[in-house]
């Protein structure tokens, strides 16, 4: 029996309703919650979708969203102090500079014919989102339980402009903050340089995606796995949701918290996922400076003054808030930056150039939501080019798509060769594929193709892409081997490398396809369907261990070292998996982390999936790494043959939830990266850094799509929420949740229903708001 509660939001609202005044310009949404707190939002238009999403997401993640908007407002230092290493000041300077530029307002007011101008639908989505967030915030006033922002002065109502500013900077790498706001001409008071922008090794991050076409599926239609690997905490967390506009869209999947756009998901006939791309999405210009003035740079034979901006921020120190400013510098190419490897000297400086995605995302994603086939999706991606990831997709006809068709700097190998003038620039292009071009010549500008949607971008047709009816996959290596039978070749290094060794995780992904198609993986008859793909995803094989464990044990025993004897036995008894009951998996992880996986054989481009494969037991670093692992575990008083679930966990509200999975660089497909700073004696790792986040599988059938999935770190960031750890426990148990795509299935599974609306009264200009809640 359902109890129905109808409440009027305020006396003002009641008066407005009783007056019989006409309604105008407002929002309506129905929010049905199912298991694990997933909101299914139904509305008649995009404004209503934004409204319902804003309300629901604030219920689950109010403090997280408010914290992000504090960042976008450029007021972190004002409320929270300077931060470690003045990080909040750098962030505020960056965002205050963006606000002062008026660029977001300029884009919003642009011509309707421009791909950079949001459509009326996109603007309605943003306005509805702000209204929904504010609606919940007013209701929650004085009732916030999350200690992160309880009673915090910085939790406040927002506008649609705040959303658009958040959208605008969402494309920005956090590392830009310090490098662009700390740059200063050389002098006696020159501050310490910021760390380099891009870490040398980001191999622990990434994602997996499979799209299987009709040749490789049991039902002859499409099957997809989406498995992005994102941080378990912070600004890039995902949020499960479902958008329904009857007769228009039905899309289920995930958004970023605080962003009303489903970025990975499926509709009736199309499913897709995103993975981090190897393409370089920004570059640098090397500036030759005037010997008499380091704020002037040469361009086309003349000295050009850098543009300067005085940016002010407020900083809280103790009980006082004081204002301070900094002069920021920019050039025709972009802002002047400075880091350890890109110093500003009397002779040289560097400018950062990025591709401005701007405010394109909402319209880009709405076009994808409405796509019916992968061919439609490619057309949608080409129109705005705002995808900042690899797209891996499949449709109900059984055709699959891989494509990296975002805004990529149009730097060919020929342009890089012509315009990389210093040894440093040449080395960067050769080793990192980042262009560092001569900023003194107009001919070194990035090229523009006929089908480029922005100046300086590679046209959509020029990016790597392929349609297949067997499969495509991505595990964060370059485009070259997304299909082992049909390598993609002949592109600029800006997109990635070709005919080079693949990561162990990429090799494992292809090898899993081989085993499944041969029916030798233990998951039933050959080919893929929903159930077999679920089993592949969580089989927790350790491919690196499969390749080298036996040789490692043989070398360990042959060494005759008594110290290593227990490790030899622990590894010999390991089941070569990273399940909760796998014993010795943590020992192998520490061995690999210490650099123990050294191969003796060479990579063969003609056999890229299976080479190299033989452990170099003659290399002293191999047993040296094992000794390091043994010593570390002894120091921590952790048994060498402990079960993985006893030493790898996520702690929520003081409760340890055992977590399966392992390190991607070691060849584990189900990636879990632990926080080494949480490695405790006798307990092991007590917190997860990043890895498997959203995992979902889709199979298209004659009856429509079937889909299941889960969000590993759960739906809410509020420790007091019942949905703070429930999906984490589900993941721990290898459980799956039905995504409930069909409206009737959502209705059957509904646990609570909230119907909200607010309208402006034409007669009074005042807003009225009501809601109805239905609970089981």
C-alpha positions in Angstrom: 0.0 0.0 0.0 1.5 3.4 -1.0 1.1 6.4 1.2 0.7 9.7 -0.8 1.8 13.0 0.6 1.1 16.3 -1.2 2.7 19.4 0.3 2.7 23.0 -0.8 6.1 24.5 -0.6 5.3 27.7 1.2 2.5 30.1 2.1 3.5 32.2 -0.9 3.1 29.2 -3.1 -0.3 28.4 -1.5 -1.5 32.0 -2.1 -0.4 31.9 -5.7 -2.2 28.6 -6.3 -5.4 29.8 -4.6 -5.4 33.1 -6.6 -6.1 31.3 -9.8 -3.4 33.4 -11.5 -2.1 32.1 -14.8 1.1 30.1 -15.0 4.0 30.9 -17.2 7.5 29.8 -17.8 8.3 27.0 -15.3 9.5 23.5 -14.8 7.9 20.1 -14.0 9.5 16.8 -13.3 8.8 13.4 -11.9 11.6 11.6 -10.0 11.2 7.9 -9.4 13.8 6.3 -7.2 14.6 2.6 -7.6 17.1 0.4 -5.8 20.4 2.0 -4.8 18.8 5.5 -5.0 18.9 5.7 -8.8 16.7 8.6 -10.0 14.7 8.1 -13.1 13.7 11.6 -14.3 10.6 12.0 -16.5 9.6 15.4 -17.9 7.9 16.9 -21.0 11.0 18.9 -22.1 14.7 19.5 -21.4 14.0 22.2 -18.9 12.1 19.7 -16.8 14.9 17.1 -17.2 17.4 19.7 -15.9 15.0 20.6 -13.0 14.5 17.0 -11.9 18.2 16.2 -12.2 19.2 19.4 -10.3 16.9 18.4 -7.4 17.8 14.7 -7.3 21.6 15.3 -7.6 21.5 17.9 -4.9 19.7 15.4 -2.6 22.5 12.9 -3.1 25.6 15.2 -3.5 24.8 18.7 -2.3 28.2 19.3 -0.7 30.1 18.0 -3.6 28.2 20.1 -6.1 28.5 23.2 -3.9 32.2 22.7 -3.5 32.7 22.5 -7.3 30.7 25.7 -7.8 32.8 27.4 -5.1 35.7 26.5 -7.3 34.1 27.9 -10.4 33.2 31.1 -8.6 36.9 31.6 -7.8 36.3 31.8 -4.1 38.0 28.8 -2.6 40.7 30.9 -0.9 38.0 33.3 0.4 36.2 30.7 2.3 38.8 27.9 2.8 42.1 29.7 3.0 45.1 29.5 0.6 45.2 25.7 0.5 48.3 23.5 0.4 51.0 25.2 -1.7 48.5 28.0 -2.3 46.5 25.7 -4.5 43.2 27.5 -3.7 44.8 30.8 -4.7 46.0 29.4 -8.0 42.5 28.0 -8.7 40.8 31.2 -7.8 43.1 33.3 -10.0 42.4 31.0 -12.9 38.6 31.1 -12.5 38.4 34.8 -11.7 40.4 35.4 -14.9 37.8 33.3 -16.8 34.9 35.3 -15.2 36.5 38.6 -16.0 37.0 37.7 -19.6 33.3 37.5 -20.2 33.9 34.6 -22.6 31.0 32.5 -21.3 28.5 35.3 -21.7 29.9 36.0 -25.1 29.3 32.4 -26.2 25.8 32.4 -24.7 24.9 35.5 -26.7 26.4 34.2 -30.0 24.6 33.7 -33.3 22.1 30.8 -33.3 23.8 29.4 -36.4 27.1 28.9 -34.6 28.0 25.5 -33.1 29.5 27.4 -30.2 26.2 28.9 -29.2 24.0 26.7 -27.0 20.5 26.0 -28.4 17.3 27.0 -26.7 17.0 23.4 -25.5 20.5 23.4 -24.0 19.8 26.7 -22.2 16.5 25.3 -20.9 18.4 22.3 -19.5 20.8 24.6 -17.7 18.0 26.9 -16.3 16.1 23.9 -15.1 19.1 22.4 -13.5 19.8 25.6 -11.5 16.2 25.9 -10.5 16.1 22.3 -9.3 19.3 22.6 -7.3 18.0 25.8 -5.7 14.7 24.2 -4.9 16.3 21.4 -2.9 18.7 23.8 -1.2 15.9 25.9 0.1 14.1 22.8 1.4 17.3 21.5 3.0 18.1 24.8 4.8 19.2 24.0 8.3 18.9 20.3 7.7 22.2 19.4 5.9 23.7 16.4 7.6 26.9 16.0 5.5 29.7 17.3 7.7 31.6 18.5 4.7 29.4 21.5 4.2 27.0 21.5 7.2 26.3 25.2 8.1 28.9 26.3 5.6 28.5 29.9 4.3 29.7 28.9 0.8 26.7 26.6 0.2 24.3 28.9 -1.7 21.9 29.2 -4.6 23.2 29.1 -8.2 22.2 30.5 -11.5 22.3 29.0 -15.0 25.4 31.1 -15.6 27.2 29.2 -12.8 26.4 26.0 -14.7 27.7 27.4 -17.9 30.9 28.5 -16.3 31.3 25.1 -14.7 30.8 23.6 -18.2 33.3 26.0 -19.8 36.1 25.1 -17.4 35.2 21.4 -17.3 37.5 20.8 -20.2 40.5 22.1 -18.2 43.2 20.0 -16.7 43.7 21.0 -13.1 47.4 21.3 -13.7 46.7 24.4 -15.8 45.9 26.4 -12.7 49.3 26.7 -11.2 51.2 26.9 -14.5 49.0 29.7 -16.0 48.6 31.8 -12.8 52.2 31.4 -11.5 54.0 32.6 -14.7 56.0 35.7 -14.1 58.9 37.5 -15.9 62.4 36.5 -14.7 63.6 38.6 -11.7 65.0 38.4 -8.2 61.7 37.7 -6.6 60.7 34.9 -9.1 58.6 32.3 -7.3 59.3 28.6 -7.2 58.2 26.9 -10.4 55.1 24.7 -10.6 55.4 21.0 -11.3 55.2 20.0 -14.9 51.7 19.9 -16.3 51.4 16.3 -17.5 52.8 13.4 -15.4 55.2 11.2 -17.3 53.2 8.1 -16.6 49.4 8.1 -16.4 49.2 4.4 -17.2 47.3 3.6 -14.0 44.3 5.7 -15.2 42.1 4.9 -18.1 39.1 2.8 -19.1 37.9 -0.3 -20.9 35.2 -0.5 -23.6 34.1 -3.3 -25.9 31.6 -3.0 -28.8 30.7 -6.4 -30.4 29.0 -6.5 -33.7 26.7 -9.1 -35.2 29.5 -11.4 -36.2 30.6 -11.9 -32.6 27.3 -12.0 -30.7 25.0 -14.8 -30.0 21.9 -12.9 -31.0 23.3 -11.3 -34.1 22.8 -7.8 -32.7 25.1 -5.4 -30.7 26.6 -6.0 -27.3 28.6 -3.4 -25.4 30.7 -3.1 -22.2 31.4 0.3 -20.7 34.0 0.4 -17.9 35.6 3.8 -17.3 38.3 4.0 -14.7 37.9 7.3 -12.8 38.8 8.5 -9.3 36.6 7.3 -6.5 36.7 10.8 -4.9 36.8 14.3 -6.2 35.6 16.3 -9.2 35.3 13.5 -11.7 32.8 11.2 -9.9 30.0 9.7 -11.9 26.3 9.7 -11.0 23.7 7.2 -12.2 20.5 8.6 -13.8 17.8 8.1 -16.4 16.2 10.7 -18.6 12.7 10.2 -20.2 10.8 12.7 -22.4 7.9 10.6 -23.8 8.1 10.5 -27.5 11.5 12.1 -27.6 14.3 10.5 -25.5 14.8 7.6 -23.3 18.5 7.4 -22.2 19.9 5.6 -19.2 23.5 5.8 -17.9 25.8 8.1 -16.0 26.6 11.8 -15.8 29.3 13.6 -13.9 28.0 14.8 -10.6 26.4 18.2 -11.1 26.2 18.0 -14.9 22.8 17.1 -16.3 24.2 15.2 -19.3 24.3 11.4 -19.6 27.8 10.9 -21.0 27.9 7.1 -21.1 24.7 5.1 -21.7 22.2 3.7 -24.1 18.9 4.4 -25.7 16.5 2.0 -27.5 19.0 1.2 -30.3 22.4 2.7 -29.5 24.9 2.1 -26.7 28.3 3.7 -26.2 31.1 4.3 -23.7 34.1 6.6 -23.6 37.7 6.0 -22.8 40.7 8.3 -22.3 42.4 9.0 -25.6 46.1 9.2 -26.4 45.5 12.2 -28.6 47.1 15.4 -27.4 44.4 18.0 -26.9 46.7 21.0 -26.3 50.1 22.2 -27.3 52.7 24.9 -26.6 54.3 27.8 -28.5 57.9 28.6 -27.8 58.4 32.4 -27.6 61.6 34.2 -28.5 61.8 37.2 -26.1 63.1 40.7 -26.5 66.5 40.9 -24.7 65.5 44.3 -23.4 62.0 43.3 -22.2 61.0 39.7 -21.3 57.4 40.7 -21.7 57.7 41.1 -25.4 57.9 38.3 -27.9 58.9 38.1 -31.6 56.1 37.6 -34.1 56.6 38.1 -37.9 59.7 40.1 -37.4 58.3 42.5 -34.8 58.4 42.6 -31.0 54.8 42.2 -29.7 53.9 43.2 -26.1 52.3 40.4 -24.0 48.8 41.3 -22.8 48.5 41.7 -19.1 45.6 41.3 -16.7 45.4 42.3 -13.0 43.3 39.6 -11.3 42.1 40.0 -7.7 41.2 37.3 -5.3 40.2 37.2 -1.6 42.1 35.0 0.8 41.1 33.9 4.3 44.0 33.7 6.7 42.9 33.0 10.2 39.8 35.1 10.9 40.7 37.8 8.3 39.9 37.9 4.6 42.2 40.1 2.6 42.3 40.9 -1.1 45.3 40.5 -3.3 46.2 40.5 -6.9 48.5 39.1 -9.5 49.5 40.1 -13.0 48.8 37.4 -15.5 50.2 37.3 -19.0 48.9 36.1 -22.3 49.8 36.1 -26.0 48.2 35.6 -29.4 48.6 31.9 -28.8 47.2 31.7 -25.3 48.3 32.3 -21.7 52.0 32.3 -20.8 52.7 29.3 -18.6 55.6 28.3 -16.4 56.7 25.0 -15.0 59.8 23.1 -14.2 60.4 22.1 -17.8 58.9 25.3 -19.3 60.6 28.1 -17.5 60.3 31.8 -18.3 63.8 33.0 -18.8 65.3 36.2 -20.4 65.4 34.4 -23.7 62.4 32.1 -23.8 58.9 31.7 -22.5 56.1 29.4 -23.4 52.4 29.9 -24.2 49.7 27.3 -23.8 47.2 26.7 -26.6 44.2 24.6 -26.0 41.2 23.7 -28.2 38.2 25.5 -26.8 35.3 23.1 -26.5 33.4 26.0 -24.9 29.7 25.3 -24.3 29.1 22.7 -26.9 28.7 19.6 -24.7 24.9 19.7 -23.9 24.0 20.0 -27.6 26.6 17.4 -28.5 25.2 14.9 -26.0 21.6 15.6 -26.9 22.4 14.7 -30.5 23.9 11.5 -29.4 20.9 10.6 -27.2 18.7 10.9 -30.2 21.0 8.9 -32.5 19.6 5.6 -33.7 22.7 4.0 -35.2 26.4 4.3 -34.9 26.3 6.0 -38.3 24.0 8.6 -36.8 26.4 8.9 -33.8 29.4 9.6 -36.0 27.5 12.3 -37.8 26.5 13.8 -34.4 30.1 13.7 -33.1 31.4 15.3 -36.3 29.0 18.3 -36.1 30.4 19.7 -32.8 33.5 17.6 -32.1 33.2 18.2 -28.4 33.8 14.6 -27.3 37.1 14.6 -25.4 37.4 10.9 -25.4 37.5 7.8 -27.6 33.9 6.8 -28.5 33.2 3.0 -28.6 29.6 2.3 -29.7 27.3 -0.4 -31.1 23.8 -0.4 -32.3 20.9 -2.8 -32.5 21.7 -3.7 -36.1 25.1 -5.1 -34.9 27.4 -2.5 -36.3 30.2 -1.1 -34.1 32.0 2.2 -34.1 35.4 3.4 -32.7 36.2 7.0 -33.1 38.4 9.8 -31.7 36.7 12.8 -33.3 37.1 15.6 -30.8 38.9 18.9 -31.2 42.5 17.8 -31.8 45.3 20.3 -32.6 45.9 20.0 -36.4 49.6 19.4 -36.2 50.9 17.1 -38.9 54.3 15.5 -38.7 55.5 17.9 -41.4 54.3 21.0 -39.4 56.0 19.7 -36.3 59.2 19.1 -38.1 59.2 22.6 -39.7 58.2 24.5 -36.6 60.0 22.6 -33.7 63.1 24.8 -33.7 64.8 24.1 -30.3 66.3 20.8 -29.2 63.7 20.9 -26.3 60.8 21.2 -28.8 62.1 18.4 -31.0 62.6 16.1 -28.0 59.0 16.8 -26.7 57.5 15.9 -30.1 59.6 12.8 -30.4 59.1 11.5 -26.8 55.7 12.9 -25.7 54.0 13.9 -28.9 53.2 17.4 -27.5 53.8 20.1 -30.1 56.1 22.9 -29.0 56.1 25.1 -32.1 57.8 28.3 -33.0 55.7 31.2 -31.8 57.4 33.8 -34.0 56.0 32.6 -37.3 52.4 32.8 -38.6 53.1 29.7 -40.7 53.4 27.7 -37.5 49.7 28.2 -36.7 47.7 25.0 -36.4 46.0 24.0 -39.7 42.3 24.0 -40.3 40.5 21.4 -42.4 37.5 22.0 -44.6 35.4 20.0 -42.1 36.9 21.4 -38.9 34.3 22.7 -36.5 36.8 25.1 -35.0 40.0 26.9 -36.2 43.1 24.8 -35.7 41.3 21.5 -35.3 41.6 18.3 -37.3 38.4 17.8 -39.2 36.2 14.9 -38.0 37.0 12.9 -41.1 40.7 13.2 -40.3 40.6 11.6 -36.9 40.9 7.8 -36.3 37.6 5.9 -36.7 36.3 2.6 -38.0 33.0 0.8 -38.4 33.1 -3.0 -37.9 30.7 -5.9 -37.6 33.0 -8.0 -35.5 34.3 -5.8 -32.7 36.2 -2.7 -31.6 37.7 -2.1 -28.2 39.7 0.4 -26.2 41.9 0.1 -23.1 43.7 3.4 -23.5 46.4 2.6 -26.0 46.3 4.4 -29.2 43.9 3.9 -32.1 46.3 1.5 -33.9 44.9 -1.8 -32.5 41.3 -1.2 -31.6 40.6 -4.2 -33.7 43.4 -6.8 -33.9 42.4 -7.8 -37.4 42.3 -4.3 -38.9 44.9 -1.9 -37.5 44.4 1.8 -38.2 47.5 3.5 -39.6 48.8 6.6 -41.3 47.8 9.4 -38.9 49.8 12.2 -37.3 51.6 11.4 -34.0 49.3 14.0 -32.4 46.7 11.1 -32.2 49.0 8.4 -30.9 51.6 5.9 -31.9 51.5 3.0 -34.3 53.1 -0.5 -34.4 54.4 -0.1 -30.8 54.0 -2.4 -27.8 50.6 -2.5 -26.3 49.9 -2.4 -22.6 49.3 -5.6 -20.8 45.7 -4.5 -20.2 45.1 -3.9 -23.9 46.6 -7.3 -24.7 44.5 -8.9 -22.1 41.4 -7.3 -23.6 42.1 -8.7 -27.0 43.1 -12.1 -25.6 39.7 -12.3 -23.8 38.0 -11.8 -27.2 40.1 -14.7 -28.6 39.2 -17.0 -25.7 35.5 -16.1 -25.8 35.2 -16.6 -29.6 37.0 -20.0 -29.2 34.7 -20.9 -26.2 37.8 -21.7 -24.1 37.2 -19.3 -21.2 34.7 -21.4 -19.3 31.8 -19.1 -19.9 29.7 -21.3 -22.3 29.4 -21.5 -26.0 31.4 -19.1 -28.2 30.3 -15.5 -28.9 29.1 -12.8 -26.6 25.9 -12.0 -24.9 24.9 -10.1 -21.7 25.8 -12.9 -19.3 29.1 -14.0 -20.9 30.3 -10.4 -21.1 29.5 -9.9 -17.4 31.5 -12.9 -16.6 34.4 -11.7 -18.7 34.3 -8.3 -17.0 34.6 -9.7 -13.5 36.6 -12.8 -14.1 39.5 -11.0 -12.5 42.2 -12.7 -14.5 45.8 -11.4 -14.0 47.3 -11.5 -17.4 50.7 -10.4 -16.3 50.7 -13.1 -13.8 49.6 -15.7 -16.3 52.6 -14.7 -18.5 55.4 -14.7 -16.0 54.4 -16.3 -12.7 55.7 -19.8 -13.5 59.1 -18.5 -14.6 59.3 -16.3 -11.6 58.6 -19.2 -9.2 61.2 -21.3 -11.0 63.8 -18.5 -10.7 62.8 -17.9 -7.1 63.4 -21.5 -6.2 66.6 -21.8 -8.2 68.0 -18.8 -6.3 68.2 -20.9 -3.2 67.6 -17.9 -1.0 65.9 -18.9 2.2 64.5 -15.4 2.5 62.5 -15.9 -0.7 61.3 -19.5 -0.1 57.9 -18.5 1.5 57.4 -16.1 -1.4 58.1 -18.9 -3.9 55.4 -21.0 -2.3 52.9 -18.2 -2.0 53.2 -17.3 -5.7 53.1 -21.0 -6.8 49.8 -21.4 -4.9 48.3 -18.1 -6.3 45.3 -18.8 -8.5 46.4 -16.0 -11.0 43.3 -13.9 -10.2 42.5 -10.9 -8.2 39.4 -12.2 -6.5 38.7 -11.6 -2.8 39.9 -15.1 -1.9 43.0 -15.0 -4.1 46.0 -15.6 -2.0 49.3 -14.0 -2.9 47.9 -11.5 -5.4 49.1 -8.6 -3.2 52.6 -10.1 -3.2 52.7 -10.2 -7.0 51.4 -6.6 -7.2 54.2 -5.4 -5.0 56.7 -7.3 -7.1 55.4 -5.7 -10.2 55.2 -2.3 -8.7 58.9 -2.6 -7.8 59.7 -3.1 -11.5 59.8 -6.9 -11.6 58.1 -7.6 -14.9 61.0 -7.6 -17.3 60.6 -9.4 -20.6 63.4 -11.2 -22.4 61.8 -11.4 -25.9 61.0 -8.6 -28.2 57.8 -7.0 -29.4 56.5 -8.2 -32.8 54.1 -5.8 -34.5 52.7 -8.8 -36.5 51.9 -10.5 -33.2 51.2 -7.5 -31.0 48.6 -9.2 -28.7 51.0 -11.9 -27.6 54.5 -10.3 -27.5 56.6 -9.9 -25.5 55.7 -12.7 -23.2 58.8 -14.4 -21.6 60.2 -13.2 -18.2 63.8 -12.2 -18.3 64.9 -14.3 -15.4 68.5 -13.4 -16.0 67.9 -9.8 -15.1 68.8 -9.2 -11.5 66.0 -6.7 -11.2 63.5 -9.5 -11.3 64.4 -11.2 -8.1 65.5 -7.9 -6.7 61.9 -6.7 -7.1 60.6 -9.8 -5.3 62.9 -9.2 -2.4 61.7 -5.6 -2.2 58.1 -6.9 -2.0 58.9 -9.5 0.6 60.7 -6.9 2.8 57.8 -4.5 2.5 55.2 -7.0 3.5 57.4 -8.2 6.4 57.7 -4.6 7.6 53.9 -4.3 7.4 53.4 -7.6 9.1 51.1 -8.8 6.3 51.3 -12.5 5.4 52.7 -13.3 1.9 49.7 -15.6 1.3 47.0 -13.4 2.7 43.7 -13.2 0.8 43.3 -10.2 -1.3 40.0 -9.2 0.3 41.8 -9.1 3.7 44.4 -6.5 2.5 42.5 -4.4 -0.2 39.5 -2.5 0.9 37.5 0.7 0.7 36.6 2.1 4.1 33.2 3.7 4.5 32.0 5.0 7.9 34.6 2.9 9.6 33.5 -0.3 7.8 36.1 -2.0 5.6 34.5 -3.3 2.3 36.8 -5.8 0.7 37.5 -4.9 -3.0 38.5 -7.3 -5.8 40.4 -6.1 -8.9 44.0 -5.1 -9.5 46.5 -2.8 -11.3 45.9 -2.2 -15.0 49.6 -1.9 -15.9 50.0 -5.5 -14.7 47.4 -6.8 -17.2 44.3 -6.7 -14.9 41.2 -5.8 -16.9 39.1 -5.0 -13.8 41.3 -2.2 -12.7 41.5 -1.1 -9.1 44.3 1.3 -8.1 44.9 1.5 -4.4 46.1 4.6 -2.4 49.5 3.6 -1.2 49.4 6.3 1.4 46.6 4.3 3.1 48.7 1.2 3.3 48.6 0.3 7.0 50.4 -2.4 9.0 48.5 -5.6 9.3 45.5 -4.1 7.4 46.8 -3.4 3.9 45.3 -0.8 1.7 42.3 0.9 3.3 41.2 3.1 0.4 40.8 3.0 -3.4 42.3 5.8 -5.5 40.7 5.1 -8.9 39.8 2.3 -11.2 36.5 0.6 -12.1 33.8 3.2 -11.5 30.8 2.7 -13.7 30.5 -0.8 -15.2 27.6 -1.6 -17.5 26.7 -4.1 -20.1 24.1 -3.9 -22.8 22.7 -6.5 -25.2 20.2 -5.5 -27.9 17.6 -8.2 -28.5 14.4 -8.5 -30.5 12.5 -7.3 -27.4 14.8 -4.2 -27.0 17.9 -3.5 -24.9 18.8 -5.5 -21.8 21.3 -3.7 -19.5 22.8 -4.2 -16.1 25.5 -2.3 -14.2 26.6 -0.6 -11.0 28.6 2.4 -9.7 31.4 0.9 -7.7 31.8 3.9 -5.3 28.0 4.3 -4.9 25.6 7.1 -5.7 26.1 9.6 -2.8 29.1 11.4 -1.3 27.2 12.1 1.9 28.3 9.7 4.7 24.8 9.9 6.2 23.1 8.7 3.0 21.8 5.2 2.7 23.4 5.2 -0.7 26.9 6.1 0.4 28.2 2.5 0.2 25.4 0.2 -1.0 26.7 -0.2 -4.6 30.3 -0.6 -3.2 29.0 -3.6 -1.3 27.3 -4.8 -4.4 30.5 -4.6 -6.4 32.4 -6.4 -3.6 29.9 -9.3 -4.0 30.1 -9.2 -7.8 26.4 -8.3 -8.0 24.6 -6.4 -10.8 21.7 -4.1 -10.9 19.1 -4.0 -13.7 19.2 -0.5 -15.3 15.5 -0.5 -15.9 15.3 1.1 -19.3 11.6 0.5 -20.0 9.2 2.9 -18.4 7.0 0.0 -17.1 10.0 -1.7 -15.5 10.9 1.6 -13.7 7.3 1.9 -12.5 7.3 -1.7 -11.2 10.6 -1.1 -9.3 9.8 2.4 -8.0 10.5 2.8 -4.3 9.7 6.5 -4.0 8.2 9.1 -6.3 8.7 12.9 -6.2 6.7 15.1 -8.5 8.0 18.7 -8.4 7.0 21.8 -10.3 7.4 25.6 -10.1 5.9 28.3 -12.3 6.1 32.0 -12.5 2.7 33.6 -12.0 1.9 36.0 -14.8 -0.2 38.2 -12.6 2.2 38.5 -9.6 5.6 37.6 -11.1 6.1 35.3 -8.1 7.0 31.6 -8.2 4.9 28.8 -6.9 6.2 25.4 -6.1 4.6 22.1 -5.1 5.7 18.6 -4.7 4.2 15.2 -4.2 6.1 12.3 -2.6 4.9 8.7 -2.9 6.7 6.0 -0.8 6.3 2.3 -0.6 
